[in-house]
Amino acid sequence: MKKLFLLMFAGLLAISCTSKQNTQQQAEEPTKKALVLYYSVTNTTKQMAEYIQQKTGADIEAIELVNPYPTEFDAIGQRRNEETSAGILPELKPLKANLDNYDIIFLGYPIWGGVYALPVKTLLKSGALNGKKVVPFCTSGSSGVKQSVDELKKDVPSVQIPASIGMRSSLMDKMPAAVDRMLISLGLIEGQNEPWADYSAQQAPTAEETEIFNAAISTYPMMNGTKAVSVGSRTTSKGTDYKFIGEANGAKMDIYVTKENSGAAPYFTGVDR
């Protein structure tokens, strides 16, 4: 009987030790989740980053520089041009977050010269995002997200990009709805998106479509002189979206315009050069 008791005790002790060891291993293994990692100078990208964090419950961290950029637009451009000409990338402060602990990384940045700000290029060149699942989000005066996503794929060929989103700085009031749509599509928040049809085939714009185009770009001086060459459209519950092929100084670009049913003036949402 005594021998049987000792064998049973030993068995229970072994189970207890194994259970304790498994619990300890689980505690040591970090739970993978989402991180909102962003760079912002004027706080516009920060606003978008914080909204994504609030909706998803993700961790959040700002990319910080050893020598921060100035906040004035012209001064930023001057330093960026000097660094680009010299082949210099700005030095970053070490990240607090361990990127290995995250399943998905929302990467936010302002658009500089059509692509992401140089501090983000520093991060990419470090290899920190190699093989990661990344959702780029950007803010800009006019540029869409496409060119920066293409550049990101060149800098980090192993990156996985399930979605991306860009917002013009002047349309940040429409940012929450646009971000919600993306997060729903990724299955990160609950909700149902209205299905959007593809744009119709490109054709010569009508007089009415040309008027819509001109009205939409008239508020942005850098688009002066741009002409609508062709247009495709799609209808949504809120109005009509247009994809114009525009041309200026011999260069063609995709220009996206929305005209809402509310009767408000049409506005352009971004341009892909």
Backbone as CSV, one residue per row, in Angstrom:
resi,resn,N_x,N_y,N_z,CA_x,CA_y,CA_z,C_x,C_y,C_z
1,MET,0.824,-1.194,0.000,0.000,0.000,0.000,0.869,1.259,0.000
2,LYS,1.913,1.221,0.835,2.814,2.366,0.922,3.493,2.605,-0.421
3,LYS,3.898,1.478,-1.064,4.572,1.592,-2.353,3.623,2.184,-3.397
4,LEU,2.350,1.738,-3.371,1.358,2.253,-4.299,1.137,3.744,-4.101
5,PHE,1.085,4.163,-2.834,0.905,5.581,-2.517,2.050,6.417,-3.063
6,LEU,3.276,5.896,-2.891,4.451,6.641,-3.375,4.433,6.774,-4.893
7,LEU,3.979,5.699,-5.574,3.908,5.764,-7.035,2.865,6.784,-7.489
8,MET,1.714,6.810,-6.792,0.663,7.774,-7.136,1.131,9.197,-6.883
9,PHE,1.823,9.416,-5.766,2.338,10.749,-5.425,3.340,11.237,-6.468
10,ALA,4.201,10.283,-6.893,5.201,10.637,-7.901,4.535,11.029,-9.210
11,GLY,3.452,10.294,-9.568,2.728,10.602,-10.790,2.082,11.961,-10.727
12,LEU,1.442,12.277,-9.592,0.812,13.587,-9.431,1.837,14.705,-9.466
13,LEU,2.999,14.452,-8.848,4.072,15.452,-8.834,4.568,15.718,-10.245
14,ALA,4.674,14.635,-11.042,5.143,14.787,-12.426,4.149,15.599,-13.241
15,ILE,2.830,15.312,-13.048,1.793,16.065,-13.762,1.813,17.522,-13.364
16,SER,1.983,17.767,-12.048,2.031,19.136,-11.538,3.206,19.901,-12.117
17,CYS,4.362,19.227,-12.183,5.568,19.886,-12.714,5.404,20.189,-14.205
18,THR,4.808,19.225,-14.945,4.599,19.421,-16.374,3.645,20.579,-16.628
19,SER,2.549,20.616,-15.818,1.571,21.693,-15.950,2.195,23.035,-15.645
20,LYS,3.024,23.076,-14.605,3.690,24.314,-14.224,4.649,24.765,-15.310
21,GLN,5.360,23.764,-15.902,6.318,24.076,-16.956,5.604,24.629,-18.179
22,ASN,4.446,24.011,-18.554,3.686,24.494,-19.709,3.177,25.901,-19.485
23,THR,2.680,26.168,-18.255,2.188,27.499,-17.914,3.299,28.520,-18.002
24,GLN,4.486,28.113,-17.505,5.634,29.020,-17.538,6.048,29.315,-18.975
25,GLN,6.011,28.263,-19.832,6.393,28.462,-21.230,5.405,29.391,-21.924
26,GLN,4.097,29.215,-21.612,3.090,30.077,-22.208,3.276,31.523,-21.779
27,ALA,3.662,31.712,-20.516,3.874,33.061,-20.008,5.071,33.714,-20.679
28,GLU,6.079,32.859,-21.010,7.296,33.397,-21.613,7.091,33.706,-23.088
29,GLU,6.125,33.015,-23.742,5.870,33.242,-25.154,4.900,34.411,-25.313
30,PRO,5.349,35.544,-25.882,4.470,36.709,-26.001,3.287,36.441,-26.918
31,THR,2.152,37.006,-26.579,0.964,36.886,-27.404,1.110,37.799,-28.617
32,LYS,0.986,37.249,-29.794,1.147,38.060,-31.001,-0.101,38.889,-31.242
33,LYS,0.093,40.107,-31.745,-1.019,41.033,-31.941,-0.631,42.099,-32.959
34,ALA,-1.361,43.227,-32.939,-1.122,44.286,-33.925,-0.370,45.457,-33.298
35,LEU,0.439,46.112,-34.120,1.178,47.305,-33.712,0.949,48.393,-34.738
36,VAL,0.614,49.583,-34.263,0.541,50.760,-35.132,1.863,51.502,-34.973
37,LEU,2.661,51.482,-36.009,3.981,52.105,-35.995,3.963,53.230,-37.019
38,TYR,4.260,54.454,-36.585,4.070,55.577,-37.507,5.126,56.651,-37.332
39,TYR,5.305,57.425,-38.409,6.140,58.620,-38.354,5.269,59.808,-38.716
40,SER,5.340,60.869,-37.942,4.511,62.054,-38.191,5.274,63.308,-37.801
41,VAL,5.154,64.335,-38.620,5.801,65.622,-38.321,4.761,66.651,-37.894
42,THR,3.675,66.730,-38.638,2.658,67.753,-38.375,1.456,67.205,-37.602
43,ASN,1.533,65.949,-37.189,0.478,65.273,-36.400,-0.710,64.802,-37.233
44,THR,-0.681,65.001,-38.543,-1.775,64.509,-39.384,-1.741,62.979,-39.445
45,THR,-0.565,62.420,-39.713,-0.426,60.963,-39.720,-0.662,60.405,-38.322
46,LYS,-0.257,61.141,-37.312,-0.492,60.710,-35.932,-1.986,60.572,-35.660
47,GLN,-2.769,61.504,-36.179,-4.219,61.448,-35.996,-4.787,60.149,-36.574
48,MET,-4.316,59.790,-37.736,-4.775,58.555,-38.387,-4.309,57.330,-37.605
49,ALA,-3.080,57.371,-37.132,-2.523,56.257,-36.352,-3.321,56.027,-35.077
50,GLU,-3.639,57.107,-34.405,-4.379,56.983,-33.144,-5.789,56.459,-33.373
51,TYR,-6.385,56.808,-34.499,-7.722,56.289,-34.793,-7.666,54.777,-35.024
52,ILE,-6.668,54.326,-35.779,-6.512,52.886,-36.018,-6.292,52.161,-34.695
53,GLN,-5.469,52.749,-33.827,-5.203,52.133,-32.520,-6.478,52.027,-31.692
54,GLN,-7.275,53.082,-31.691,-8.515,53.082,-30.906,-9.502,52.039,-31.417
55,LYS,-9.572,51.870,-32.727,-10.534,50.931,-33.303,-10.106,49.477,-33.133
56,THR,-8.803,49.231,-33.117,-8.313,47.851,-33.082,-7.802,47.412,-31.715
57,GLY,-7.487,48.375,-30.833,-6.883,48.017,-29.555,-5.424,47.627,-29.695
58,ALA,-4.811,47.953,-30.825,-3.410,47.607,-31.071,-2.479,48.435,-30.194
59,ASP,-1.246,47.965,-30.061,-0.206,48.788,-29.447,0.154,49.895,-30.439
60,ILE,0.788,50.934,-29.946,1.126,52.048,-30.827,2.481,52.628,-30.426
61,GLU,3.250,53.021,-31.424,4.557,53.645,-31.162,4.910,54.575,-32.309
62,ALA,5.482,55.710,-31.972,5.949,56.669,-32.972,7.405,56.383,-33.320
63,ILE,7.737,56.515,-34.599,9.126,56.433,-35.043,9.774,57.775,-34.736
64,GLU,10.856,57.751,-33.972,11.501,58.995,-33.542,12.912,59.084,-34.103
65,LEU,13.321,60.314,-34.396,14.653,60.556,-34.957,15.619,61.072,-33.912
66,VAL,16.888,60.756,-34.110,17.934,61.313,-33.262,18.000,62.818,-33.476
67,ASN,17.898,63.235,-34.726,17.887,64.655,-35.083,16.573,64.944,-35.801
68,PRO,15.529,65.352,-35.081,14.197,65.518,-35.682,14.174,66.531,-36.813
69,TYR,13.231,66.327,-37.731,13.022,67.275,-38.820,12.321,68.523,-38.286
70,PRO,12.501,69.650,-38.975,11.720,70.840,-38.618,10.258,70.602,-38.996
71,THR,9.381,71.441,-38.527,7.956,71.259,-38.810,7.466,72.123,-39.975
72,GLU,8.271,73.076,-40.421,7.857,73.936,-41.529,8.007,73.185,-42.855
73,PHE,7.020,73.331,-43.736,6.974,72.574,-44.984,8.232,72.785,-45.828
74,ASP,8.621,74.046,-46.060,9.780,74.326,-46.909,11.066,73.793,-46.291
75,ALA,11.177,73.911,-44.963,12.391,73.433,-44.279,12.498,71.914,-44.355
76,ILE,11.357,71.237,-44.254,11.353,69.775,-44.394,11.844,69.392,-45.783
77,GLY,11.295,70.072,-46.804,11.674,69.777,-48.182,13.149,70.023,-48.447
78,GLN,13.679,71.111,-47.879,15.087,71.422,-48.091,15.983,70.341,-47.501
79,ARG,15.696,69.945,-46.260,16.531,68.902,-45.629,16.381,67.572,-46.352
80,ARG,15.143,67.238,-46.748,14.929,65.987,-47.473,15.716,65.965,-48.769
81,ASN,15.701,67.068,-49.509,16.434,67.137,-50.772,17.937,67.015,-50.544
82,GLU,18.445,67.664,-49.498,19.874,67.584,-49.190,20.284,66.149,-48.848
83,GLU,19.461,65.488,-48.031,19.785,64.114,-47.627,19.680,63.158,-48.813
84,THR,18.671,63.371,-49.664,18.497,62.508,-50.829,19.664,62.662,-51.790
85,SER,20.076,63.899,-52.031,21.197,64.154,-52.942,22.493,63.545,-52.421
86,ALA,22.656,63.573,-51.095,23.878,63.052,-50.484,23.793,61.554,-50.189
87,GLY,22.626,60.949,-50.442,22.466,59.522,-50.158,22.457,59.219,-48.672
88,ILE,21.965,60.159,-47.881,21.954,60.009,-46.428,20.543,59.683,-45.944
89,LEU,20.446,58.743,-45.018,19.176,58.441,-44.373,19.238,58.894,-42.917
90,PRO,18.176,59.512,-42.405,18.189,60.002,-41.022,18.290,58.843,-40.017
91,GLU,18.987,59.104,-38.930,19.175,58.078,-37.897,17.958,58.036,-36.974
92,LEU,17.496,56.822,-36.684,16.334,56.641,-35.824,16.748,56.260,-34.407
93,LYS,15.909,56.629,-33.448,16.068,56.119,-32.095,15.596,54.663,-32.081
94,PRO,16.174,53.823,-31.214,15.740,52.415,-31.163,14.250,52.309,-30.828
95,LEU,13.586,51.364,-31.470,12.179,51.125,-31.167,12.044,50.466,-29.797
96,LYS,10.981,50.827,-29.101,10.697,50.187,-27.815,10.044,48.826,-28.036
97,ALA,9.244,48.708,-29.076,8.509,47.471,-29.345,9.411,46.425,-29.988
98,ASN,9.168,45.170,-29.644,9.827,44.040,-30.297,8.918,43.596,-31.435
99,LEU,9.296,43.863,-32.667,8.425,43.607,-33.800,8.114,42.128,-33.984
100,ASP,8.932,41.247,-33.419,8.674,39.815,-33.521,7.412,39.406,-32.764
101,ASN,6.943,40.274,-31.888,5.772,39.954,-31.074,4.445,40.267,-31.761
102,TYR,4.511,40.717,-33.030,3.294,41.196,-33.679,2.988,40.429,-34.961
103,ASP,1.693,40.100,-35.130,1.230,39.433,-36.342,1.131,40.410,-37.501
104,ILE,0.701,41.624,-37.210,0.469,42.613,-38.259,0.938,43.984,-37.794
105,ILE,1.557,44.727,-38.682,2.082,46.043,-38.349,1.451,47.077,-39.281
106,PHE,0.744,48.031,-38.698,0.225,49.166,-39.454,1.347,50.194,-39.526
107,LEU,1.784,50.506,-40.732,2.923,51.398,-40.922,2.446,52.725,-41.494
108,GLY,2.547,53.793,-40.699,2.041,55.095,-41.105,3.141,56.086,-41.436
109,TYR,2.874,56.949,-42.425,3.888,57.925,-42.827,3.257,59.029,-43.680
110,PRO,3.864,60.206,-43.682,3.478,61.233,-44.665,4.173,60.940,-45.986
111,ILE,3.570,61.388,-47.079,4.176,61.221,-48.405,5.110,62.395,-48.676
112,TRP,6.342,62.076,-49.011,7.322,63.085,-49.407,7.806,62.724,-50.808
113,GLY,7.604,63.621,-51.768,8.071,63.358,-53.120,7.430,62.129,-53.736
114,GLY,6.184,61.855,-53.390,5.458,60.734,-53.972,5.562,59.429,-53.211
115,VAL,6.574,59.319,-52.334,6.752,58.077,-51.567,6.844,58.388,-50.079
116,TYR,7.148,57.358,-49.279,7.170,57.550,-47.831,8.342,58.424,-47.383
117,ALA,8.128,59.072,-46.243,9.147,59.947,-45.661,10.438,59.169,-45.416
118,LEU,11.564,59.864,-45.503,12.873,59.212,-45.380,13.052,58.413,-44.088
119,PRO,12.527,58.861,-42.939,12.696,58.032,-41.735,12.123,56.629,-41.892
120,VAL,11.058,56.486,-42.663,10.484,55.155,-42.902,11.428,54.328,-43.774
121,LYS,12.084,54.989,-44.715,13.061,54.279,-45.553,14.214,53.757,-44.692
122,THR,14.613,54.539,-43.692,15.650,54.079,-42.762,15.202,52.792,-42.079
123,LEU,13.964,52.783,-41.614,13.423,51.594,-40.943,13.414,50.395,-41.881
124,LEU,12.983,50.600,-43.119,12.906,49.497,-44.070,14.290,48.958,-44.406
125,LYS,15.252,49.860,-44.581,16.607,49.445,-44.930,17.286,48.681,-43.784
126,SER,16.778,48.852,-42.567,17.356,48.142,-41.422,16.982,46.667,-41.407
127,GLY,15.988,46.292,-42.205,15.546,44.899,-42.226,14.508,44.575,-41.170
128,ALA,14.057,45.585,-40.429,13.131,45.344,-39.319,11.791,44.777,-39.778
129,LEU,11.410,45.033,-41.036,10.106,44.583,-41.515,10.207,43.436,-42.521
130,ASN,11.380,42.840,-42.636,11.551,41.726,-43.560,10.585,40.593,-43.219
131,GLY,9.814,40.149,-44.212,8.912,39.030,-44.016,7.676,39.333,-43.195
132,LYS,7.465,40.589,-42.830,6.337,40.959,-41.979,5.062,41.197,-42.798
133,LYS,3.934,41.098,-42.108,2.654,41.480,-42.696,2.418,42.939,-42.334
134,VAL,2.390,43.799,-43.340,2.373,45.244,-43.118,1.177,45.876,-43.839
135,VAL,0.486,46.776,-43.146,-0.601,47.544,-43.744,-0.165,49.009,-43.773
136,PRO,0.264,49.521,-44.931,0.689,50.919,-45.018,-0.515,51.866,-44.962
137,PHE,-0.352,52.975,-44.249,-1.347,54.047,-44.299,-0.596,55.367,-44.363
138,CYS,-1.089,56.278,-45.202,-0.333,57.506,-45.419,-1.252,58.712,-45.489
139,THR,-0.664,59.871,-45.295,-1.349,61.146,-45.479,-0.506,61.982,-46.432
140,SER,-1.185,62.832,-47.205,-0.446,63.615,-48.195,-1.266,64.815,-48.634
141,GLY,-0.616,65.696,-49.400,-1.328,66.817,-49.977,-2.184,66.387,-51.147
142,SER,-1.677,65.409,-51.929,-2.431,64.960,-53.103,-2.155,63.504,-53.468
143,SER,-0.954,63.021,-53.198,-0.564,61.690,-53.676,-1.358,60.578,-53.004
144,GLY,-1.657,59.537,-53.801,-2.271,58.347,-53.255,-1.214,57.454,-52.617
145,VAL,-1.635,56.278,-52.167,-0.735,55.379,-51.459,0.012,54.440,-52.410
146,LYS,-0.471,54.298,-53.650,0.037,53.271,-54.556,1.537,53.361,-54.802
147,GLN,2.044,54.541,-55.115,3.464,54.673,-55.453,4.347,54.292,-54.272
148,SER,3.929,54.668,-53.063,4.734,54.332,-51.886,4.686,52.836,-51.591
149,VAL,3.542,52.195,-51.869,3.444,50.743,-51.676,4.352,50.019,-52.664
150,ASP,4.369,50.491,-53.914,5.267,49.895,-54.909,6.727,50.041,-54.479
151,GLU,7.061,51.207,-53.925,8.428,51.444,-53.459,8.754,50.553,-52.268
152,LEU,7.769,50.359,-51.386,7.968,49.509,-50.208,8.291,48.079,-50.637
153,LYS,7.582,47.598,-51.650,7.824,46.239,-52.142,9.218,46.098,-52.739
154,LYS,9.724,47.191,-53.321,11.082,47.158,-53.860,12.104,47.134,-52.732
155,ASP,11.870,47.948,-51.701,12.808,48.017,-50.582,12.780,46.756,-49.728
156,VAL,11.586,46.148,-49.608,11.432,44.936,-48.788,10.636,43.909,-49.598
157,PRO,11.291,43.178,-50.494,10.574,42.237,-51.355,9.805,41.160,-50.594
158,SER,10.235,40.840,-49.380,9.596,39.768,-48.621,8.375,40.227,-47.831
159,VAL,8.060,41.515,-47.878,6.948,42.036,-47.082,5.612,41.550,-47.647
160,GLN,4.642,41.337,-46.754,3.281,40.960,-47.154,2.369,42.169,-46.902
161,ILE,1.608,42.572,-47.915,0.759,43.757,-47.792,-0.690,43.375,-48.108
162,PRO,-1.485,43.049,-47.083,-2.872,42.638,-47.317,-3.809,43.793,-47.655
163,ALA,-3.409,45.019,-47.324,-4.251,46.191,-47.590,-3.407,47.445,-47.413
164,SER,-3.906,48.577,-47.922,-3.233,49.859,-47.729,-4.282,50.953,-47.881
165,ILE,-3.947,52.138,-47.379,-4.900,53.244,-47.449,-4.148,54.569,-47.422
166,GLY,-4.629,55.534,-48.213,-4.045,56.871,-48.215,-5.139,57.916,-48.062
167,MET,-4.818,59.004,-47.374,-5.780,60.087,-47.171,-5.134,61.422,-47.478
168,ARG,-5.850,62.259,-48.224,-5.397,63.631,-48.400,-5.586,64.370,-47.079
169,SER,-4.643,65.233,-46.738,-4.699,65.964,-45.467,-5.940,66.822,-45.359
170,SER,-6.447,67.317,-46.497,-7.622,68.181,-46.477,-8.926,67.393,-46.340
171,LEU,-8.844,66.058,-46.377,-10.044,65.220,-46.287,-10.051,64.355,-45.030
172,MET,-9.370,64.803,-43.996,-9.261,63.979,-42.793,-10.610,63.786,-42.089
173,ASP,-11.585,64.629,-42.391,-12.916,64.415,-41.826,-13.554,63.143,-42.375
174,LYS,-13.074,62.673,-43.532,-13.586,61.449,-44.134,-12.729,60.236,-43.770
175,MET,-11.670,60.467,-43.004,-10.742,59.398,-42.658,-11.381,58.266,-41.858
176,PRO,-12.179,58.538,-40.812,-12.734,57.431,-40.019,-13.502,56.414,-40.851
177,ALA,-14.357,56.882,-41.742,-15.158,55.962,-42.565,-14.262,55.132,-43.483
178,ALA,-13.226,55.763,-44.052,-12.314,55.053,-44.949,-11.515,54.001,-44.190
179,VAL,-11.038,54.352,-42.999,-10.269,53.402,-42.185,-11.161,52.252,-41.729
180,ASP,-12.383,52.564,-41.309,-13.309,51.509,-40.880,-13.520,50.492,-41.997
181,ARG,-13.675,50.992,-43.205,-13.892,50.092,-44.346,-12.717,49.129,-44.500
182,MET,-11.501,49.655,-44.384,-10.319,48.815,-44.514,-10.243,47.794,-43.376
183,LEU,-10.499,48.236,-42.149,-10.396,47.336,-40.999,-11.443,46.234,-41.065
184,ILE,-12.634,46.558,-41.544,-13.677,45.539,-41.717,-13.235,44.514,-42.755
185,SER,-12.641,45.003,-43.848,-12.191,44.096,-44.906,-11.103,43.153,-44.414
186,LEU,-10.322,43.596,-43.432,-9.264,42.772,-42.852,-9.784,41.859,-41.737
187,GLY,-11.052,42.039,-41.366,-11.631,41.231,-40.305,-11.188,41.645,-38.917
188,LEU,-10.701,42.883,-38.781,-10.185,43.349,-37.496,-11.232,44.059,-36.657
189,ILE,-12.298,44.524,-37.283,-13.441,45.062,-36.544,-14.712,44.524,-37.203
190,GLU,-15.792,44.530,-36.463,-17.048,44.023,-36.999,-17.730,45.089,-37.860
191,GLY,-18.477,44.633,-38.825,-19.204,45.552,-39.684,-19.379,44.959,-41.065
192,GLN,-20.128,45.640,-41.891,-20.383,45.184,-43.252,-20.135,46.327,-44.223
193,ASN,-19.282,46.065,-45.194,-18.969,47.080,-46.197,-19.893,46.963,-47.404
194,GLU,-20.242,48.106,-47.959,-20.960,48.114,-49.225,-20.015,47.629,-50.320
195,PRO,-20.428,46.640,-51.101,-19.548,46.178,-52.187,-19.385,47.271,-53.243
196,TRP,-18.149,47.492,-53.667,-17.875,48.496,-54.694,-17.565,47.806,-56.007
197,ALA,-18.195,48.268,-57.064,-17.918,47.729,-58.394,-16.581,48.279,-58.899
198,ASP,-16.025,47.620,-59.901,-14.832,48.151,-60.553,-15.227,49.396,-61.351
199,TYR,-14.246,50.240,-61.622,-14.510,51.389,-62.484,-14.849,50.907,-63.898
200,SER,-15.728,51.615,-64.544,-16.047,51.280,-65.931,-14.830,51.542,-66.814
201,ALA,-14.883,51.037,-68.049,-13.767,51.241,-68.975,-13.556,52.727,-69.250
202,GLN,-12.309,53.085,-69.465,-11.975,54.475,-69.756,-12.569,54.899,-71.101
203,GLN,-13.115,56.108,-71.127,-13.656,56.678,-72.352,-13.493,58.192,-72.305
204,ALA,-13.700,58.845,-73.413,-13.580,60.307,-73.452,-14.601,60.926,-72.500
205,PRO,-14.176,61.890,-71.679,-15.118,62.495,-70.725,-16.170,63.348,-71.421
206,THR,-17.366,63.330,-70.873,-18.420,64.215,-71.370,-18.157,65.629,-70.867
207,ALA,-18.933,66.573,-71.356,-18.793,67.957,-70.894,-19.074,68.035,-69.394
208,GLU,-20.064,67.272,-68.926,-20.402,67.283,-67.499,-19.267,66.696,-66.673
209,GLU,-18.675,65.593,-67.145,-17.568,64.961,-66.416,-16.332,65.860,-66.401
210,THR,-16.089,66.555,-67.494,-14.972,67.500,-67.539,-15.189,68.628,-66.534
211,GLU,-16.422,69.081,-66.418,-16.751,70.129,-65.448,-16.530,69.631,-64.026
212,ILE,-16.910,68.392,-63.754,-16.696,67.796,-62.423,-15.205,67.706,-62.124
213,PHE,-14.438,67.283,-63.123,-12.989,67.168,-62.966,-12.363,68.524,-62.646
214,ASN,-12.688,69.522,-63.435,-12.108,70.846,-63.251,-12.476,71.441,-61.894
215,ALA,-13.720,71.206,-61.462,-14.156,71.726,-60.167,-13.398,71.037,-59.032
216,ALA,-13.148,69.742,-59.188,-12.485,68.979,-58.127,-11.031,69.392,-57.937
217,ILE,-10.330,69.657,-59.045,-8.904,69.983,-58.920,-8.650,71.478,-58.737
218,SER,-9.689,72.288,-58.861,-9.508,73.744,-58.815,-9.026,74.226,-57.444
219,THR,-9.280,73.448,-56.410,-8.888,73.856,-55.055,-7.444,73.481,-54.735
220,TYR,-6.765,72.816,-55.677,-5.389,72.387,-55.422,-4.480,72.968,-56.502
221,PRO,-3.747,74.032,-56.186,-2.953,74.756,-57.187,-1.965,73.887,-57.968
222,MET,-1.429,72.843,-57.335,-0.430,72.018,-58.011,-1.019,71.224,-59.172
223,MET,-2.357,71.206,-59.276,-2.993,70.497,-60.380,-3.350,71.436,-61.538
224,ASN,-2.993,72.702,-61.397,-3.297,73.672,-62.455,-2.697,73.225,-63.792
225,GLY,-3.474,73.328,-64.835,-2.983,72.950,-66.151,-3.202,71.488,-66.488
226,THR,-3.754,70.718,-65.550,-4.010,69.301,-65.798,-5.336,69.135,-66.539
227,LYS,-5.326,68.350,-67.597,-6.533,68.133,-68.397,-6.990,66.679,-68.279
228,ALA,-8.304,66.479,-68.306,-8.876,65.132,-68.279,-8.842,64.535,-69.677
229,VAL,-8.115,63.429,-69.812,-7.999,62.757,-71.116,-9.092,61.709,-71.275
230,SER,-9.347,60.943,-70.209,-10.386,59.912,-70.244,-10.891,59.682,-68.833
231,VAL,-11.969,58.899,-68.712,-12.566,58.691,-67.395,-13.323,57.369,-67.339
232,GLY,-13.275,56.735,-66.154,-14.114,55.588,-65.838,-14.849,55.941,-64.561
233,SER,-15.968,55.299,-64.276,-16.741,55.677,-63.090,-17.394,54.460,-62.457
234,ARG,-17.871,54.652,-61.244,-18.670,53.639,-60.555,-19.641,54.362,-59.627
235,THR,-20.797,53.768,-59.429,-21.820,54.370,-58.589,-21.835,53.696,-57.224
236,THR,-21.915,54.489,-56.154,-22.029,53.972,-54.797,-23.279,54.566,-54.162
237,SER,-23.578,54.126,-52.946,-24.758,54.655,-52.254,-24.593,56.133,-51.912
238,LYS,-23.341,56.623,-51.882,-23.088,58.018,-51.513,-22.978,58.938,-52.721
239,GLY,-22.773,58.364,-53.908,-22.612,59.212,-55.077,-21.898,58.481,-56.202
240,THR,-20.989,59.179,-56.882,-20.245,58.601,-57.994,-18.751,58.846,-57.803
241,ASP,-17.975,57.779,-57.981,-16.514,57.870,-57.960,-16.007,57.867,-59.399
242,TYR,-15.035,58.716,-59.670,-14.454,58.798,-61.008,-12.960,58.499,-60.951
243,LYS,-12.499,57.775,-61.946,-11.064,57.582,-62.141,-10.701,58.240,-63.465
244,PHE,-10.119,59.432,-63.385,-9.719,60.173,-64.572,-8.262,59.864,-64.924
245,ILE,-7.977,59.796,-66.180,-6.591,59.852,-66.642,-6.340,61.309,-66.994
246,GLY,-5.475,61.948,-66.215,-5.159,63.347,-66.453,-3.806,63.502,-67.114
247,GLU,-3.594,64.647,-67.735,-2.311,64.892,-68.406,-1.874,66.324,-68.148
248,ALA,-0.604,66.474,-67.787,-0.017,67.796,-67.581,1.439,67.754,-68.015
249,ASN,1.810,68.667,-68.903,3.192,68.746,-69.401,3.666,67.418,-69.982
250,GLY,2.766,66.718,-70.651,3.133,65.461,-71.303,3.122,64.251,-70.395
251,ALA,2.926,64.460,-69.102,2.905,63.344,-68.151,1.465,62.977,-67.805
252,LYS,1.173,61.676,-67.793,-0.162,61.211,-67.458,-0.213,60.666,-66.036
253,MET,-1.391,60.745,-65.451,-1.566,60.302,-64.064,-3.007,59.890,-63.840
254,ASP,-3.227,59.044,-62.834,-4.576,58.650,-62.430,-5.061,59.613,-61.349
255,ILE,-6.189,60.230,-61.573,-6.742,61.203,-60.626,-8.128,60.738,-60.204
256,TYR,-8.326,60.581,-58.905,-9.579,60.042,-58.377,-10.450,61.169,-57.810
257,VAL,-11.691,61.188,-58.226,-12.619,62.254,-57.851,-13.927,61.626,-57.362
258,THR,-14.538,62.254,-56.375,-15.838,61.799,-55.870,-16.841,62.946,-55.924
259,LYS,-18.037,62.640,-56.384,-19.151,63.594,-56.356,-20.283,62.944,-55.568
260,GLU,-20.575,63.495,-54.404,-21.567,62.901,-53.526,-22.980,63.335,-53.903
261,ASN,-23.946,62.509,-53.507,-25.351,62.813,-53.793,-25.857,64.029,-53.027
262,SER,-25.109,64.432,-52.008,-25.540,65.543,-51.156,-25.598,66.872,-51.898
263,GLY,-24.949,66.931,-53.052,-24.908,68.181,-53.803,-23.690,69.024,-53.497
264,ALA,-22.840,68.536,-52.587,-21.604,69.251,-52.256,-20.670,69.249,-53.463
265,ALA,-19.732,70.173,-53.475,-18.789,70.277,-54.583,-17.982,68.989,-54.706
266,PRO,-17.685,68.538,-55.930,-16.847,67.344,-56.100,-15.441,67.597,-55.569
267,TYR,-14.795,66.554,-55.135,-13.434,66.684,-54.600,-12.576,65.524,-55.082
268,PHE,-11.278,65.787,-55.208,-10.409,64.708,-55.644,-9.740,64.092,-54.410
269,THR,-9.679,62.755,-54.431,-9.222,62.032,-53.244,-7.756,61.626,-53.329
270,GLY,-7.164,61.708,-54.511,-5.746,61.360,-54.614,-5.319,61.237,-56.059
271,VAL,-4.012,61.254,-56.273,-3.454,61.131,-57.617,-2.299,60.135,-57.576
272,ASP,-2.277,59.216,-58.524,-1.187,58.259,-58.671,-0.435,58.588,-59.951
273,ARG,0.800,58.998,-59.774,1.603,59.397,-60.939,2.426,58.224,-61.447
